[in-house]
Amino acid sequence: MSNSTKSNSTKSYAISLPWAEFADRDTEQAYRLNMQPMLARHLRVAMFVWGSLLLLFALLDLQSLGWSREFFILLACRVVQATLVFSYAVALRRRPQLASCGYAIAGLEIIGFFLFMPIYFLRPDIAVFTIGVVGIILLAMFLFVPNRLILTLLAALVGVALALLCIAANGRGAEVLFGAFFMLSLPVITGFFAAQQLQIVQRRQYAMFSQARKANRELQEEMERRRLLEEELKRQATTDPLTGLFNRRQYEMLFKRERERCRRQGTAICVAMGDLDAFKALNDELGHDSGDIALRHVADLMTRQLREGDVLGRFGGEEFIILLPDTGPAEAEKVVERLRTTLENTPVMLKGEPRRITATFALSEVQNDEVDIVETLQRVDKGLYRGKREGRNRVVVV
């Protein structure tokens, strides 16, 4: 990886303060999408706990207020808030994206603070306890309700402001207001920095995981490129680039392997050579491009006509080599004759016109004392010359 690539990767995972989010918007969106299932699960748990506590605290209201008008007002506020909380928890199961955007939970928290306001006026006897509960709620918002830090802080500040307004509306003095502000500021500040560190750690873990996954993907891609390159190099080393047939090096290696196998099994092996008739004249008349088309046509035709296990290679120019393992001269002559007939009866389109191509073939059985294909080819080559002299477009058995 180049230095510039590393630099770009580092920038994309840079975390901006104080909100503990990735500076790159796309990276931040990818992080939230990755965390979405986990956030949804945690939020569902937090919402059910929140809603349950709201309803449980109604028992304390009943104990203190009895079946009074004040109790039913507080109960209505708790039931409305619990209904909203439970509905959000259920909605998270169907729409987990509600967890990653953050606005829904922040809005729910702000609504909760508004619905909490009546307790300041209906139960002034527990004002200190109420401030303590609000402080715990503020701390829990930062530590136990997963959300974007900026949205949690916004909801917390709304909660603090509403609490101070209610205290002031109850006629409390400046000293009480200042004390309440101090008590509520502590959980906000503590919770903010604790949540900030937690979110920084989570994003750094995500960055490390993403970079490791990217490096692994790049490694896999590099391994695949190398494999394809090795296959291409192997193909180029063993095949003729024009026709795709085996080149001389490869068919000589295959000859030695098949020769030894046939010797061990006691079966015959034949070698044939085909030479296109009047190919030089075709090249001179139509050009080398047409000649290349003709060669590819012949190679494709022969490949489709040969049996499984037969080996076809390009000897050079317009000459082709055919290895016929486990095949005696009589059967080999039938195979090669079928090639010759098919080639003669299958014209190729050259410059918009069909052109018939023929070839002269010679074949010979490999003798027991012949371990190199060169010895066999010398004998086959003589058969080719004989076939050319006798009129071309024929099969000669040597």
N, C-alpha and C positions, 0 to 999 in steps of 0.2 A: 504494500500500500504506500503511495507517495505521500510526501509531507503535506501537500495541499489537501489531499483526501482526508488525511488524519485531522488536519486543522478544521476542515468543514464538518467532520464527524463530531469533533469536540465542541464546536460552536452550536451544533444542533441539539446537543445534550446539556448546554449551559443552563443553570438554574438561576432565575432572577429572584432577588430579595426585594421587599420583605415577604412576598406572597408565596414563596417556595413553589413556583411553577416553572416549567421549561420556558426559556425565552423564545424558543421557536414554536410558533403556534401549531404547526403540523405535528411536531413531536409531542406537544402537550395533548393534542386531540388523540393521537395514537396511544398515549399513556392512559388517558381516561377510558378509551375503548377497551384497552387490555385489562384495566382494573374493574371494569363495569360489573362482571358477574360477582366478584368478591364484594364490591361496594354494595350491590343490591342485597346480598345475603346479610351483611352486617347491618345495613339500614333496616331490614325487616325485623331483625332481632331487637334493634334499638327502638323501633316504633312500637313493637308489642310491649316491651318493658315500659316505655313512656306512657302508653295508653293505659296499661294495667295500674301503674302507680297513680295516675290521675283519678281513676275510679276508686282505688283503695283509700286515698286521702279523703274521699267523700265521707268515709266512716268517721273520721276525726271531726269533720264539719258537723255531722249528725250528732255526735256525742256532745259537742259544745253548743250547737244552736238548736238542737231538737228539730221537730217538724215545723220549722218557722219559715216565714217568707224569705229571710236571708239565706236559709239553707237551700231552698229550691232555686234561688238565683244562682248560687255557687254550683249547685248540682247541674243546672242547665248549662253553665259555662264548661263544666268538666265533661259532660256528655257530648256537647258539640265538639270540643277539642279532641276527645277520645275517638269520636266517630271519624273526624278528619284524619287522625293519626292512623287508625286501623285501615281506613280506606286507602291511604297512601301505601301502607304495607302490602295490602292485597294487590294494588296496581303495580307495585314493583315486580311482582311475579310475572305479570304479563308484559310489562314494559320496563325492562331493566335499565333502559337509557335514561329514565327519570333519575337514576342514582348518580350518573356521571355528569349531568348538566349542572346540578347543584341548586338551581333557582327554586325548584319545588320545595326542597327541604328547608331552605332559607325562608321562603314565604310561610311555610308551616310554622316555623319557630317564631316568626314575627307575629303571626295570628295568635299563637299560643300566649305570647306576652300580653297582647291586648285582652285576651280572655282571662288572663290571670289578674288583671287590674282590679276587678270588684272586691277581691279579698282584702285589699288595703283599706277599703271603706267599710266593708261588712264585718271584718274581724280586726279592728284596730288594737285589740288586746294582745295580739300575737305579732305585732309589727316587727320586733327584733327577730323572732323566729322566721317570719316571712322573708326578711332581708337575707337571713342565713340560707333559706331554701333557694332563693333566687341566685345567691352566690354559687351554691352547689350545681344548680341548673346551668349556669354560665360555664362552669368548669367542665361539666359533663358534655356540653355542646362541643367544646374544643377536642376533648379526649375520646369520647365514645360515640359521637355522631359523625361519621365520615362525610366531609364536604370540602369544597374549596375554601381555603383559609380566608380569603377576602370576603366571601359571602357569610361565613360563620362570624367573622368580626362585625360585619354590618348588622346581622341579627342580634349579636350581643350588645352592641352599642344602642340599638333600639330598645332592648330590654332594660339596660341601665337607665336610659333617658326616661322611659315610662315609669320605672320604679321611683326615680327622683321626683318626677312630676306628681305622682300619687302621694309621696311623703309630703311634698310642699303643699299640695291641696288639702292635706289633713291638718295644716296649720303648724307643722313642725318648724323649729327655728333653724338658723344657719348652721349651728353646731351639729345638729342631728343630720342635716343634709350633707355636711362635709364628712361626718362619720360614715354615713351610708355610702357616699361616693367612694370613700377610701376602702370600705369593706367589699364593695362590688368591683372596684378596680383591680384588686389583688387577683381574684380568679380569672378576670379577663386577661391581665398581663401574663400571669403564670400559664394559663391555658393556651394563649396565643403562641408563646415561645416554645412550649412543649409540643404543640401541634405542628409548629413550623419545623422543628427538628425532625419530628416523625415523618412529615411529608417530604423533607429533603432526603432522608434516608431511603424512603420508598422510591423516590424518583431516581436516586443514584443506583439502587438495585435494579430498577427497570433499565437504566442506561447500560449497566454492565451486562445484563441479560441480552438486551437488544444488540449490543456490539458483539457479544460472543456469538449470538445467533447469526448475525450478518457475516462475521468472520468464518463461521462454519459453512454458511451457504456459499461464500466466495471460494472456500477451500474445495467444497464439493464441485462447484462449477469449474474450478481450475483442474481438478482431477478428471472431470468429464472431458474438458478440452484436451488434456494430455492423452487420455485414452483414444479420443477421436483422431488426434494427431498421430499417435502410434499406429492406429489402424490404417490411416491414410498413407503413412510412410511404408507400412508393410505392404499395402496394396500397390503402391508405386514401385516397390522393390520386387514384386512378384508378378505384376501384370503389365501388359502392353497398354500405353496410355490412349492409343487411338481406338482399339477394338475392345479393350477390357479383357482380352484373353490372357492366359498365362504367358509370361515371357520365357526366353530361353533358359535363364537360370532356374526358374521354377519348374518348367516341365522336365528339365534334366534331373532335378532332384526327385520329382515324382516318378520318373522312369526308374531310377535306382531303387526307390522304395517298392514300387509295384513289381519290378524285376525280381527282387529278393523274395517278395511274398509269393509270386507265382512259382518260383523255383522251389520254395519250401512245400507248397501245396501240389506241385507236380502238374501245373496247368500252363497252357501256352499264353504268350503275350505277343501281339503284333503291333507294328509301327507303320503308320501311313503318312504320306505327305501329299498335299494338294497344291497345285500351282495354277493360278487363274490364267486362262487363255487370253492372249492378245491384250493384256492389261496395259502394257506400255502404250499401245495404240489408243486405248481408251483415254489414258491420261493426256496424251498429246492432243487428242481431238476435243475433249471436254474440260480439261484442266484438272489440277490436283485436288480441288475441292470435290469434284465429282468422283474422283478416284477414291478419296477418303470415304465418301458415302457408300461406294460400292464395297469397300473392304468391311465397313461396319455391317452392311447388309449380309455379306457372306458369313461373317463371324456370328451374327445373330441367328441366321438360318441353320448353320451347322450346330450351334449350341442347342437349339431346340430339337434337332433331329437325332443327336447322339444319345446313347443310353446312359443311365445313371452308372457312374464308375468310370466311364470313358473320360479321357483328358484331351482337351483341345488347347493348342497354343499357337502363337504366331512365330514362325521361323524367321521372318524378315521379308520386307517388300510385300509381294503378293503370294507368299508361300505360307502354308499352314501345316502344323504337325498334329497328328492324332495318335494317341496311345490307346490301345484296345486290350486291357487286361483280361485274363481268363477267356481268351478268344483265339481259336485256331484260324488258319488262312482262309478256309472256306466260309466260315461265318463272318470273318472280317471283310471278305470281299462283298458279301451281301450288305453289310452295314455301309461300306464306303460307296457301293453302287447306289444305295438309297440316297446318300448325300448328293452324289453326282446328279441323279435324276431330279431330285427336288430343286437343286440349284438351277438346273437347266430350265425347269418349268416354272420358276418363280422370278420373273423379271423385276428389276428395280427401277424406280422413277428417277431419271437423271435429266435435269433441266426441262422438266415437264413432259418428258417422253419415256415410255417403258423401254428398258434396255436389258436384253438377255445376256446373262453372264454364264460362262461355262468354265470348267476346270478339268485338268488332267490329274489323275491320282495314281500313285504307286504305293504298294504295301508289301511288307515282308514280315515273316515270323522271326522273332529274335532267337538267335541260335544259342545253344547252351554255353558256348565259350565266350559269348559277347556280354560284357558287364557294363559297357559304356554305350550310350545311345549313338555316339559318333560313328561307331563301326556299323551299326544297323543303317544309319542314315546314308552312309556312303553307298550301300547296296541299293537302298530305296531311290536315291538320287539317279542312279543309272537307269532304274525302271522309269523314272519320270522322263528322261531324255528319250527313251524308247517310245513312250506314249506320245510325246510331242512329234517324233518322226513319223509315227503311224497315223497322225491326223488329229491329235488332241481330243478333248472331251471323252475320255475313256478311263477305265480302271485297269492298271497293269499289276499283276501279282508277280513278285520276284522270288 
